[in-house]
Amino acid sequence: MKKHNFYAGPAILPKDVMRQASKAAINFNNSGLSILEISHRSADFAAVMEEAESLTRELLGVSDDYAVLFLTGGASSQFYMSAMNLLATDGKACYVDTGAWSTKAIKEAKAFGEIEIIASSKDKNYTYIPKRYKVPTDAAYLHLTSNNTISGTQHNWWPDTDVPFVCDMSSDIFSRPLDVNRFGMIYAGAQKNLGPAGVTLVIIRKDMLGKVNREIPTMLDYKTHIAKGSAFNTPPAFPIYVSMLTMRWIKAKGGVAEMAKKNKSKGGLLYREIDSNPLFVGTAAKKDRSLMNVTFLLNKPELEKEFLDMCTEAGCVGIKGHRSVGGFRASIYNAMPRGSVKVLTEVMQALAAKHG
Ligand SMILES: *Cc1c(COP(=O)(O)O)cnc(C)c1O
């Protein structure tokens, strides 16, 4: 049966990408070798690294003022690595707390300097994005989480400040156009909207670096990876390759502007169903709703099992909400076809027809 993959991460990838990746796992570039068994210093793989970087630059409009890195350790390692490299011991960084991932970023950064939480939506269980806060001008950076994968909220505006943003874009990178020049650093674990788990994309403005004088271990120093083109040590070759294939796919589909159009259409379809169906209610504030992770509840919690069973029957998998918040979450990343979202809305309608 056809499956409709609503998992939050690792998550759906384009079918074409998967076909090419599986072919390369057997015979890469007709070399007679698998991409899994060749040197990361080989010409064939060096070309993959180069194309991954140039596609990142092209799709997001990243200038030469920025380095593009492919690192390991997940977005979670960037929580401390960013602060370790960018925040001086006697310096201050500001954080906006919009959910579980922000909270983890704050916890890790505290080891390196003063952390000021200038806004939080914890008071309402992270169901909205805080607005109208002041950013202290002496902050080294302002940390934001562009899309909150668990609570289903998303930034659709950016604070008005000269303080550079450090932004966790793990769950909405490449989902829409971006003015990269407003960011000092962007990081994203690949496994939501870009590729398989194992690689983390980091885009960092080079002049953000070199301002702290603490001892930084070689592997945790961005300058190491910039100097060596993300190949100081063995890079996660296969995840980088698959991410590169996804970027080719995005480009062929018309780039991030086209992704944004499709994402709006898909999100609109699902949110309209949630808002019009008597059995369901959205959990995020309407103006902050995420187009990547759609979170919702049943008005009649006793129907939860029946709904999930109907989802399974229709081939919809990964709908259950994050264990920390419950309810439901449909992750509808770039690779999610509109037709799959339609199937989910039909299941919701069928439940309402029975119980509405
Ligand atoms: C999934 C996720 C993370 C954690 O990513 P890892 O690669 O597992 O460390 C961090 N931030 C956001 C917004 C996420 O969605």
The ligand as an SDF file (V2000), in Angstrom:
LIG
                    3D

 15 15  0  0  0  0  0  0  0  0999 V2000
   15.4220   17.9950   15.2350 C   0  0  0  0  0  0  0  0  0  0  0  0
   15.8340   19.3270   15.6910 C   0  0  0  0  0  0  0  0  0  0  0  0
   17.0230   19.5430   16.4200 C   0  0  0  0  0  0  0  0  0  0  0  0
   17.9350   18.4120   16.8390 C   0  0  0  0  0  0  0  0  0  0  0  0
   18.6450   17.9490   15.7660 O   0  0  0  0  0  0  0  0  0  0  0  0
   19.7420   16.7990   15.9410 P   0  0  0  0  0  0  0  0  0  0  0  0
   20.3510   16.7770   14.5750 O   0  0  0  0  0  0  0  0  0  0  0  0
   19.0180   15.5530   16.3090 O   0  0  0  0  0  0  0  0  0  0  0  0
   20.7050   17.2160   16.9940 O   0  0  0  0  0  0  0  0  0  0  0  0
   17.3410   20.8330   16.7770 C   0  0  0  0  0  0  0  0  0  0  0  0
   16.5440   21.8650   16.4600 N   0  0  0  0  0  0  0  0  0  0  0  0
   15.4040   21.7090   15.7700 C   0  0  0  0  0  0  0  0  0  0  0  0
   14.5660   22.9040   15.4370 C   0  0  0  0  0  0  0  0  0  0  0  0
   15.0020   20.4370   15.3700 C   0  0  0  0  0  0  0  0  0  0  0  0
   13.8690   20.2700   14.6780 O   0  0  0  0  0  0  0  0  0  0  0  0
  1  2  1  0
  2  3  1  0
  2 14  2  0
  3  4  1  0
  3 10  2  0
  4  5  1  0
  5  6  1  0
  6  7  2  0
  6  8  1  0
  6  9  1  0
 10 11  1  0
 11 12  2  0
 12 13  1  0
 12 14  1  0
 14 15  1  0
M  END
$$$$
